[in-house]
Amino acid sequence: MALPIAQPMMSAADRLASVRGDIAAAAKLAGRDPAGVELVAVSKSRASDEIEALIAAGQQEFGESRVQEALTKWPPLLAAHPDVRLHCIGRLQSNKAAEAVKLFETIHSVDRLSLLDALVREAEKARCTPRVYVQVNIGEEEQKGGCAIGEVGKLVDAVRRSPLPLAGLMAIPPLDVEPSPYFALLAQIARRHDVEGLSIGMSGDFKEAVMLGATAVRVGTALFED
Ligand SMILES: *Cc1c(COP(=O)(O)O)cnc(C)c1O
């Protein structure tokens, strides 16, 4: 009987080094400084011990999609690791703004004035200033979060008039199509509005995103699964 072949398991540190290496290689190809690309580890649906392993390997930026899940999982992790910063990458309801500003250092999903107003109000109360990205519905899809392309200027101006720092533009391209044209389009819109930051790229496409100017990539699967 054949013995089971031992599969070499990649550790969290191996996966982190591999993703960082890919970011560095893509940045180099594009003539960019890899230090200009923030890696956000997307920890939605991951258990605390998996997250701890990445923190132990040196990862400090984490992203969650849901306020409720983040609230149940993160307070003890943040208390144990004060240098770790949490990013909100999912759709946000205005009635969660108070919790969001306390929990998240960066919010990638601001896509309407009413949400921005709620965040500004709650941030003032909580005496904090989370950075915000304006999320753009870059594929103009019905069910997708993000503002219409024609509304970017209005939202960017509103963030610039607010006390919250503008981190840049964020987008999630349509599924199952080549994402690069959408990344390029978002970069063009950002230039038009003098915006520097671009939150684009996930496990399947972060190298392309870095080559097209990503300043933040949001990577889940490639950091948490072999
Ligand atoms: C889940 C998620 C990611 C990470 O996706 P992976 O393919 O697992 O890397 C990035 N951005 C957003 C907005 C997500 O919801």
The ligand as a Gaussian input file, in Angstrom:
#p B3LYP/6-31G(d) Opt

LIG

0 1
 C      -12.850000      39.272000      -0.229000
 C      -12.360000      40.558000      -0.797000
 C      -11.016000      40.700000      -1.218000
 C      -10.010000      39.571000      -1.196000
 O      -10.309000      38.603000      -2.162000
 P       -9.298000      37.396000      -2.449000
 O       -9.668000      36.978000      -3.831000
 O       -9.578000      36.353000      -1.419000
 O       -7.924000      37.923000      -2.382000
 C      -10.620000      41.952000      -1.673000
 N      -11.473000      43.006000      -1.732000
 C      -12.759000      42.895000      -1.350000
 C      -13.639000      44.097000      -1.422000
 C      -13.241000      41.672000      -0.873000
 O      -14.526000      41.582000      -0.501000

